[in-house]
């Protein structure tokens, strides 16, 4: 959505770059020549100019009162009255008292350049009151108060004539200013390389305000060539001198008419207030505008915010249950408080969607220190500021750290010695990782190993890794890298099976998070707001969905339960997300929430599967066993681990391939490690019988499996 004043300014800036020098001179009212510079220096200061202007206006009003009074008295033929009040002293006194009343009433503090009906009413009231005071004062001083009824006709006529003349004088002044401004606008537009023609769509009051705003901006080569109203109004043919082309339903016909006149518009400005044009009508307008290849500028009506009118659809507060097709899972947080309270907690990827919600909820459990880790400076700054505003007494430490660098990670752990680590940092966009295999493996595998190794070295109690259902039987590299991260943490967790003081390594696996960055809901939102068709990759594609609150509850609840109950090592916690949702059904739900009809008002286009994308997602790998976790809404996945020496050696080879930029080897090692648990080889028994032999044949098995 475009901000109209900013758009106008950008248009002016772009066109002034190519406009000839004469345009710059006319727009600046004189350019930069020595003559005009001298004149500008000779101009009096603003305070003196304002005083001089007020004196001139007061003098004009004094003259109007005096002249009209003298003229009316000269027309009066009543005997005695004319000769008694027709003298210069009476007229001067009357005019002076009247103008003094004008000044006292603040009449000259109003800016008559923008005169309105309310201003005219104020003028009439001020004139009537001032004239009444002037008549009473003048007649009393002149000892003519006993004339009484004989003066009333003269007073009424004088009031009418004076008010008309004073109002006409101000309207004439405004008309001259507007003609001057319009002449300058026409000069600038004629001298510019190209004047941008626009059509307004909105209610009459809004259209007039926009036209006045544009005319006030003298240096903007933009011209309004027509107005379309939200509803048919045959009695309105012109607004502020601009022709009314009809209703917004007549858009196509209006364009044809303008094209025949050689005035085809370049852009359409629409008042997007959610009141005069419904969501359905707005979508229809935007579709027609795009079909004709025109630029569209949508302006939010500030009155809706001032009057607290809610929009028809607030996309920041979409009903999640309507999009999910189910109720959100509610998890209790009693165990979380017992594990987090008073501890040093470190969160990687704190600037992301999951990480940001994670630190927000963790802050409510009052840890002794909350360390925020992210590689993006702005993301880290944003989440830190929000937390400091919400929890001013909490010890919050931002750490700008690249988890790919093991030395940097170790130094960070040495500074803070965290008790619990939540690892949410990852590259998660499937096509992006598929096109950048070395970068994806570097962050998702090497970065995960760096964090996990630091947890072991600095004796943290636990590490909780955030994973995804794309790690289950993956076909793309993103899912495969996340699966290798799961396997490495699982191997580390099994290493402490006989040591109660060994760190715990837990993995939390869930589906797509609604509204997260890069997910389908923000994409659909943007397409709907821009009036574009909604795009899906396949009509049968489906995904598991959850809210960000559900995802974070899952992370906190599962990890706290595992620590408190000392649960089975090597488990992966999975949220019960119900049945998967078809993306096309989600698109239809969003269209209906927007107040439109799918395929009628908003089409849905199929664009084809992206690289590394699956039609269906799964929650459990083929080599995993599904067991109950004992927590409502949570299940556990258990599988045979890869011995730590084997997976460590394989990841070392992977790291060497990443450093050399060998993408083919990165793909081979990653996908081979993923397939190893389901290869049928009893790796644990083989390693227990002969660790030395396993170290020798393990890497070869990885490469050949």
N, C-alpha and C positions, 0 to 999 in steps of 0.2 A: 504494500500500500504506500502511495507516494504522498508526501507532505507538499501541499500546493505552493506555498510561498517559496519553499526550498527549490521546488521544480522550476518555478518562474525565474528564480535567481540563477539557477544553473543554465537555463535557456539563454538568459541575458549574457551570462559570462561566456558561453560557447560562441554566441553569435557576435559579441563585441570583439572577439579575437580576430574575426575576419572582416569586421565592418570597416568602411573607409574612415579616414580622419574626420570628414565632415560630420559623420554621425556622432563621433565622440564629442565634437564641439557643440553640436546642438543639444546632445543629452546633458552636457555639463553647463549649458547656458552661457557659453562664451569661451570655452576652451581654456588654453593656458597661455594666450598671447600677453605681452606686456601691458597692452591697453586694458584688457579685462582684469588683469592682476592689479593694476593701479586703481581701477574702479572698485574692486573688492576691498582694497585697503582703505579707500576713502569712505566706504559705507559706515554709518554709525553703528555702535554696538547694539546688541539685541535689546537691552533695557531701554536705551534711548529711542530705538525704533518703535518699541511697544508703546512708550509714552507719547511719541509723536502721532502714532496711529490713533490712540485713544482720544487725543486732543482734536484730531481732524474729525473723527466720528461724532464727538460731543458737539463740535462747532456745527456740523451739518444738521444734527438733530435740533440744536438751538435755532438755526435758521429756518428749518421746516416748521417748527412751532410758531416762530414769530411771523413768518410769511403767511402761513395759513390763517393765523388769527387776524392779522391785518387785512387779508383779503376778505375774510368772512365779515369782519366789522364794516368794511367798505361797502359790502353788499346789503347790509342791514339798513333799512329805511325808516325804522321806528324813530319817532321824534324823541329827542332827549337822550336816548340810550347811546346813539352813535357818537354824539358830541362829548358825552361825559367819559366814555372809555376809550375813544379813539385818540390816544396820545402815546408818544414814544416811551414814556416812563412806565406806563401800565403794561405795554407789550413786552418791554425788556424785563420788567419784574416777573411777569407771567412766564416768559421763556426761561429765565434763570431758575425760578423755582422748579419748573418742570424738569429741566436737565439735571438739577441737583437731586431731585427724586430718582431720576434714572440712574445716576451714579450711585446713590445710596442703596438702591434695590439690586445692584450688581448686574445691571443690564449689559455693561460693557466688558464684563468678564467672560461672556459667552462667545464661543467661536461660531460666527454665522456662516463660516465656510461650509459647515455640515448641518445647515439649518434643517429642522424637521417640523412636523406638525406640533410636537410638544414645545419646541422653541417659539413657534408662532403664537401659541396660546400664552406662553410666558410673556411675550412681548405685548400682547393685547392687555393682559392683566396689569402689567407694569405701566403701560401708557394710561390706562383708565384711572388707576390709583394716583399716578403722578399728576394727571390733569385735574383730578378732583382736588388734590391738595393745593395745586397752583391756583385754581379758581377761588377756593376759599381764602387762601392767603392774600391773593391780589385784590380781591374785592374788599376784604377787611382793611387792608392797608390803605386802599383808595377811598374808604368810607362809602362804598357802593354796595354794601352787603344787603341793604334794604331793597335792591332792585329785584331780588328773589326770582319770581316766576318769569320775568321778562328775559332773564339771561339763560334759562334752561334750554330753549331751542338752539341758541348759539353754542352752548356747551356740548350738546349732543352732536351737532353737525361738525364742530371742531374736532371732537374725539374721532369721529369716523374718518374725516379727511386726513388727520394727522397719522392715525394708525395705518391707513392705506399707503400713504406716502412713505412712512418709515419702513414698513414691511417691503414695499416695492424697491426701495433703495437697497435694502440688504439682499433681496433676491437678485437684483440687477448685479450687485457686486459678486455674488456667487456665480451667476451665469457667465460673467466675464472671465472669472477664474477658470471655470470648467471649459469654456471655449478655448482659452489660452492653453490649458493642459491638454485638451484634445488635439489642438494644432501641433503641440510639441510631440505628442504620441504619434500622430500621423507623419510628422517629419522624420522621427527616429525610425519608424517602421518602413517608410519609403526609402530611407538611406541605408537600412540594414541589408545584409546579403540575402536574408530570407526572413519574413515575418511568419511566426507560427500561428496558424489559424486553429481555433478550438471551438467546440460546441459544448455548452453546459447542459447537464441533466440534473434537475432538482427543483425544489419548490420556488415560487417567485421571489420571496424575501431573500432566500439564500443566493439566488442567481444575481439579484441586484447588488447584494453585498460584495460578491466576487467581482462583478463588473466595476464597481466603484474602487475596489482594492487595486485592480489592474490599472485603472486609469490614474490612480494616485501614484503608481510606480512609473514615472515618466521615461525611465531608461529601459523598459522591458518591451522588446519588439514582439508582443503577443497580442492578438486581436480576437475578440469574441465575435463570431459570425452568426450565431444562432443559439436559441434556448429551447430545450425540450422539457416539458413539465411532467410531473409524475401522474397527473390526472388531466383529462380533457377539460379545457377551459376556453370555449370559443370566444368569450368576451375579451380575453387578454391577447392582444395581437403584437404588442411591443413591450419590452422591459428595459428601461434606461436607454431607450433609443435602439435596442437590439431586437430584431424580429423574433417572434415566438413561432417555431416551426411545427408545433403541435405537441402530441403526447409521446412518451418514450416508445410506445408501440409503433410510432411512425418513423422510427429511426432509419430504416432502409430507404423508405420513400424520401425522407428528408435529405439523405446523402445524395440520392439521384438528382434531386432538385438543385442542390448546391453545386454538384459536379457540372450540371448543364450551364450554370452561371459562372463556371470557372472558379468556384470558391470551395473546392473540396477540402474538408478540415484535415489537419495533421494529427490532432489529438482530441480526445473526449474527456471532459472532467465531470465526474459523477459525485453527487452528494451521498456518501455512504453513511447515513444516519440510522439505518435500521427501522425507520418510522415511515417515511414517505414511499420508499421502495422496499418491498419485501425481499427476503432472501431469494425467492424464486424469480422475481422480476429482475433483481440485481444480476443473477446468473444469466438470465436471458439477454440482458443488455451487454454484459461482458462478452458473451459468446458472439453476438452480432458485431461488436466492435472488433474482436479478433478476426472474425471472418472477413472483414473489410480491410484488414491490415493496418488498423489505426492504433496509435498509442492510447492507453487508458490511464487516467489518474484518478484515484479514489481519495476523497477527502472525508475524514471523520468530522461529524458535526460536533463542535465543542459544547453546544447547548445540551446534548444528551448527557455528557458527563456532569455539567453544571446542575442540571435538573435531575440527575441520578436516574436517568432512564436506562434500564439494562438492555444490552443488545439481545437480539433474538436467540443467538447461540454464543455462549462464552466458551471458546475452545480451550481455555486454560482450566475450566472446571467441567469438562465433559463427564457425564455419568459413566464411570468405569464399568459398572455392572452391566450397563447396556451394551458396551463394546465387547466385554468379555463373554457375555452370554451366560454368566453365572455370578453367584455371590462371591465377594472377596473372602479369602481365607483369613480368619482372625486367630492370631497366635498370642498366647500369654507371655508376659515379659518378666515374671518373677525371678527366674533363674538368671536372666541377663544382668539385673542389678547386682546380684550376689557375686558375679564374676568380674564386672567392670568397675564397680564402685571403688574409688581410691587407687586404681591401677594406671600405669602408663600404657596408653593404647596408640598404636601406629596404624594409619590407613594409607595404602598406596592408591593412586588414581582418585584422590579425594576431590579433584575438580570435575569428575565425570558425573553422569546421571546417577549411577548406583553409588559411587563413592560419596557424592554430595549428600544424598539422602542418608547414607550410612553414618557419616560424621554428625549429621544433624540429630539423628536418633541417639547415637552414642553420647552426645553432649548432654542429653537429658538424664543420663544415668550417672552423671558427675564423676568422670574419671579424674585421677590426680593430674594427668597431663594428656592432651590429645595432640598427636603429631600428624600433621597433614602433609602428605607427600604427593607431588605431581611434577611432571616435566613441563607443563604449560604454565607460564607465568601468569597470564590473565585469568585462567581457570582457578589457579591457586589463590590469587588475590581475591577473586569474587567470593569463593566459598569461605575464605578467612574473614572477610568483612561481614558477611551474613552471620557467621557464628559469633563474632565479637559483639555485634549489635544485640543478638538474642541472648548470649551468655557472657556478659561483661566480666564476670568473676572467674571464668574458667581459664585454666592455663592452656592456651592454644599456641602451638609452634608450627609455622609453615616451613616446609623443607622443599626447596627447588632441587630435585634430584632425578637423575636418569638411572632407572633400575638396570639398564644394560651394562652399566659400569660397576663391576663388583667392588672395586676399591672405594668408590663413592658411597655405595650402599653400606659397606662395612664401617666407614667413618661415621655415617649417620646413625647406625645402630650403636656404635661406641659412645656417641654423645648422649643418647636418650635411654638406652637399655630398656626397650619396651617389654611389657609383660605379655601382651596379646597383639598380634599382627593380623590385620585384615588386608588381603592382597586383591585389590579390585582393578589394578592397572593392567591394561591389555589393549591390543589392536583387535577390534571386533567386527569390522566391516568386511564381509565375505569377498566381494570383488576386489577391494583394495588390497587385502592380504594375498589374494590369488595373483595379482599383478606385481606384488612386491614380496616374493617369498623370503628373501634374506631378512628384510625388515620385520616381517611378521614373526618369523622364527626367533629372531634376535630378542624381540620384546616378550613374546608369549612363552618361550621356552627358556632362553638364557636369562632373561629378566626374572622369571619365576624361580629358577635355580639360585640366582644370586640372593633373592630374598629368603628362600628356604635355608640356604647355607648360613646366612647371617643369623637366622633364628637359632640354628644349632650352635653356632660359635658363641653367641652372646646369651645363651640359656634363656630364651623367651619361653613362656609357658606353652604357647600355642600359636599356630598359623592357620588362618582360615582362607582358603583360596576360592575365589568366585569363578565358577565355570559356567558352561552353557550346554544345552541339549544338542548343539551342533557338534559337540565332542563325541557323541554316540554314533558309532559306525560311520565315521566321516568320509566324505568323498572330496571335500575341499580342504585347502591347506589351513584355513583359519580354524576349523573344527579339529583338524589333526594336531595343530600346535597346542590347542587347549587340552586335548586328550593326553599329549605327552606331559604337559604340566601336571595333570591329574596323576599320571603314573609315577612321576618322580616324587610327588608329595606322598603318594601311597607307599612307595618303597621306604621313604624316610620314616613314615609313621610305623611301619612294621619293624624297623630296626630297633625301636624302643619297646618291643613287646615284653621283654624281661626286665625293663627298667622303668619303674613308676615315675621317676623324676625326668625321664626323657621328654622332650617337647612333643606335643600332639600336632599332627598335620591333618586337617580336615578339608574336604572339598564340598562345596555347595553348588548344586547344578539346578538350573531353572531355564525356562523358555524365554521367549521374546518379552521385553519389558515395554509396556505401552507408554508412548511419549518420550522414550529415551532418544538421545541424539542419533540421527541416522536411521531411526526405525520408520515403519510404514505409516504410523499415525501422523507425525509431523509432515511427512510427504503429502498425505492425503489432505491435511489441513491447508498446506500451502497451495495445492492444486485447486481446492475448493474456493479459497479466498481470491485466487487469480482467475477463476472462471474457466479453468482448464479441465479436460477429461481426466478421470482418475486412472492411473496406470497400474496394472498388475503383471507379474511375470508369467503366470499360467493360470487358467481357469480352475484347475484342480489343486493348486498349491495350498497347503494348510500349515498352520503353526500353533504351538502352545503359547498362550499369552498369560501375562500376569501384570499386576500393577507394580510400580516401583516400591510402594509401601509393603506389598506382599514379599517382594524379593529381599528387602532389607530385614523384615521380620524373620524370614527363613534363615538368613545368614546369622543373625544374632541368636535366635532361639536354638538352632541346631548346634552351633558351636558351644553355647553355654550349657546345653543339655549334655553334650559329649564330655565336657570338662568336669561337670558336676557328678555325672554318673560313671565316669571312666569307661565309656562305651567301647565296643570292639574297635580295634585299630584297623585302619585301612578302609573305613566306610566312606561312602559318598552319599550325602543327603540330597534327596530329590523332593521337590514340592509336588503334591498332588494337584495338578492344574485342570483336572477334569478332561473333557474331550477336546481335541484340537479344533481350532477355528479356521474355516476357509477364509483366505484373504479377500476373496470376492464378496463373501458375506459381510466381512468387516467393512469393506468399502461401501456396500449398500446401507449398512447401519449408519455410517457417518453421513452419507448423503441425506438420509431421512432425518437425522438429528439436525441437519442444516436446513430442514424444511423443504427439501426438494425430492423429486422422484427419480430413482435410478433409471438410466437408459432413456429417459424422457427429457429431463432438465439437464442431467449430467451424464454423459456417456462414460463407459468403462472400457479402456483399451488394454489388450493383451500384448505385451512387448517381448515376451520370450524369457526363458530362464537365463540367469546370469552365470558366469563361470564359477564353479564350486558350489552352486546352489542345489539343494535337494527339494524334491516335491513334498516329501513327508519327513517330519522330524520324529525322533524317538527319545525316550527317557532312559532306557536301559540298554547297555551294550550286549551283544550276543554272548559274551563271555561272563556277564555279570549275573548275580543272583539277587532277586528282589526280596527284601525282608521288611517286616514292620519295624519302625523305629521307636514305637512307644510314645510318639508325639503326634497329636492330632494334626492331620494335614501333611505329615512328613513320612517319607519312606527312605529306606537305605538300599544302596547298591553295593554288593560285595563281589570281588573278583580276585583271582590269583595275581599276586604282584610280580613285577620284574625285579630280580635281585639288584640291589643298589649298585654293586660294581659294574654290572652289565649296562644299566641305563646311564650310569655316570660316564662310562667309556664311550657309549654311543653319543651322548650329548657333547662330549669333548670333540669327537669327530665332526659333529654338527657345527660346533662353534668354529672349528678350523675352516669348514666349508663356507660359513658366513663371512669370516674375515677375508677369505680369498674371492668372495663374490660368486661362488659356484652354486647357482640356483638349482641346477639339476640334481646335484648331490644333496642339497638341503631337502628337496622334495623326496628323494629316495629314502634318506635316513629317517625323516619324519614319518612318512607313511609306513615304513617297515616297523618302526617302533610301535605304532598303533596296532599293527596286525599281530605282533608277537604274542600278546596274552591269549589270543584265540588260535594260535598256530598248532596247538596240540602237544607242544613240548612242555614237560613238567619241569619248568625252570628252577623252581625252589628245590626239588629233590636233586636235580642235577648239580646245582650249586652247592648244596649241603654235602654231597658225596665227594666232590672234588672242586673246591674253590679255585685252585691253581689252574686246573684244566678249563674251568669255566671262563676265567679271565683270558685264556688263550683263544678259545673257540667262540666266546660270546660275541665279539665284534664281527667276526665272520658270519655268524648265524644271523646277526642283525642285518647284514648287507645282503644275505642270500635268502632270507625268509620270504 
